[in-house]
Amino acid sequence: MCHRLMRCSRCDLVYVSDPPGQDELAEAYHVSDYDSSEEAADAAIAYIAAMRPILAKLRQKTQVLEIGAGTGVLLELLKSEGFTTLVGVEPSSAAIGAAPAHRRPWLREGIFVESDFEPASFDLICCFMTMEHVQDPMATAMAARRLLRPGGAFVTVTHDYTSLVNRLLGKKSPIIDIEHMQIFSGASIRQLFSRCGFQDISVRPFYNKYSLKYWLRLAPIPAAAKASVRSFSAGTGLDRIKLAINVGNTMTAGFAPL
């Protein structure tokens, strides 16, 4: 299930040629279920590990904004890294409802809107596995630059449709999804950051670390074979092993000019 996808010959972005409206997207995420707390925790741990070189370059670590915050698990880890003001925007009421009580004051339900925040008020803005879902990624990136203090960082994790695994899987890849309004390559995400005025841009492959159970759920293999492998791994306890795999994702960071 996916929309009709086009590729721009100038910036290399793959995008939906006729996307749904902002109100339709907001309603779809508002009513969606949330069933990935274990995977979200695994992802947040991997994000923090990959972000530490970026965090080390920040002039200060006070205020952080996460666009697409889920249950706020990443915000909790960023608190441990020294951030004191934690703000997350999350359109899914189910995700916020699944958050522990102490995280809920950090979370705001809804679609990210720049005017809800003061300009130049954040040291770090994170947008992980969310840029594919927004209606206008350049508008989101430009808003992030305006909301950052000088020297602050905007960090994203996005799918890379040019990666080996996604080229091999083709339309069977999980990135070909009806929720994705655009899909980036390393070249297109770098160009986005550059056009929006970010400096010291880095674009690096990102290794996701999840349990074997999760990887098997995503594997594009016949249902009968998948059921047998999952049953065996569950019976032997192998399904709980955590594996770090590069499945074609990219972490990109850019800093607001001083």
Salt bridges, closest charged atoms under 4 A:
ASP12 OD1 - ARG7 NH1 3.10
GLU38 OE1 - LYS213 NZ 3.64
GLU38 OE2 - LYS242 NZ 3.82
ASP42 OD2 - LYS242 NZ 2.80
GLU76 OE1 - HIS102 NE2 2.79
GLU76 OE1 - ARG103 NE 2.67
GLU81 OE2 - ARG52 NH2 2.94
GLU109 OE2 - HIS30 ND1 2.74
GLU114 OE2 - ARG146 NE 2.77
ASP123 OD1 - ARG149 NH1 2.92
GLU179 OE1 - HIS133 ND1 3.94
ASP200 OD2 - LYS57 NZ 3.21
